[in-house]
Amino acid sequence: MPRITLCLSEFQASAGQSSGQERYPSDEDGDSPVVRVKKRTPMACQFCRGRKLKCDGRQTCANCQRRNIPCVYTPV
């Protein structure tokens, strides 16, 4: 059976990145693809939410620390 090789962009498009999972091609031995679940931060701070940035969820997130602004989390 011939092996099919996909370039990275074709693979990402066919894997459906919107599902919250990253899929990687199978190993050399023919096992099924490895599925890794992305970790989500439970809540983003106000600054990251407003700018639609990736918030790391720490007490003072990296984005706020870099800009030297207060990092505020409000319950939804």
C-alpha positions as CSV (number, residue, x, y, z in Angstrom):
1,M,0.0,0.0,0.0
2,P,1.6,3.4,-1.0
3,R,2.1,6.0,1.7
4,I,0.5,9.4,1.0
5,T,2.6,12.5,1.9
6,L,0.9,15.8,2.7
7,C,2.6,19.2,3.1
8,L,1.8,20.9,6.4
9,S,-0.8,23.4,5.0
10,E,-2.7,20.6,3.3
11,F,-2.6,18.5,6.5
12,Q,-3.8,21.3,8.7
13,A,-6.6,22.1,6.3
14,S,-7.8,18.5,6.3
15,A,-7.4,18.0,10.0
16,G,-10.0,20.6,10.9
17,Q,-8.3,22.9,13.4
18,S,-11.6,24.3,14.7
19,S,-12.2,21.2,16.8
20,G,-9.7,22.3,19.5
21,Q,-7.4,19.4,18.7
22,E,-4.2,19.1,16.9
23,R,-3.6,16.0,14.8
24,Y,-0.3,14.8,13.7
25,P,0.6,12.2,11.0
26,S,1.0,8.6,12.1
27,D,4.4,7.2,13.0
28,E,6.5,5.2,10.7
29,D,5.1,1.9,12.0
30,G,1.6,2.7,10.8
31,D,-0.2,3.4,14.1
32,S,-3.2,5.7,14.2
33,P,-2.5,9.5,14.3
34,V,-1.6,11.0,17.6
35,V,-4.3,13.5,18.9
36,R,-3.2,16.2,21.3
37,V,-5.8,18.3,23.1
38,K,-4.9,22.0,23.4
39,K,-5.2,23.3,26.9
40,R,-7.6,26.2,27.2
41,T,-7.3,29.0,29.8
42,P,-10.6,29.0,31.8
43,M,-10.9,32.8,31.6
44,A,-9.0,35.6,29.9
45,C,-8.3,38.9,31.6
46,Q,-10.2,42.1,30.4
47,F,-7.3,43.4,28.3
48,C,-6.7,40.1,26.5
49,R,-10.5,39.6,26.0
50,G,-10.9,43.1,24.6
51,R,-7.9,42.8,22.2
52,K,-8.7,39.1,21.4
53,L,-5.2,38.0,22.5
54,K,-4.2,34.6,23.9
55,C,-4.2,35.0,27.7
56,D,-2.1,32.6,29.8
57,G,-4.4,32.9,32.8
58,R,-1.8,33.7,35.4
59,Q,-2.3,36.2,38.2
60,T,-0.7,38.9,36.0
61,C,-0.7,37.5,32.5
62,A,2.3,37.9,30.2
63,N,0.5,40.4,27.9
64,C,-0.4,42.8,30.8
65,Q,3.0,42.3,32.4
66,R,4.7,43.2,29.1
67,R,2.6,46.4,28.8
68,N,2.9,47.2,32.6
69,I,-0.9,47.5,33.0
70,P,-3.1,46.0,35.7
71,C,-4.4,42.5,34.9
72,V,-8.0,42.3,35.9
73,Y,-10.2,39.2,35.7
74,T,-14.0,39.6,36.1
75,P,-16.5,36.8,36.4
76,V,-18.7,36.2,33.4
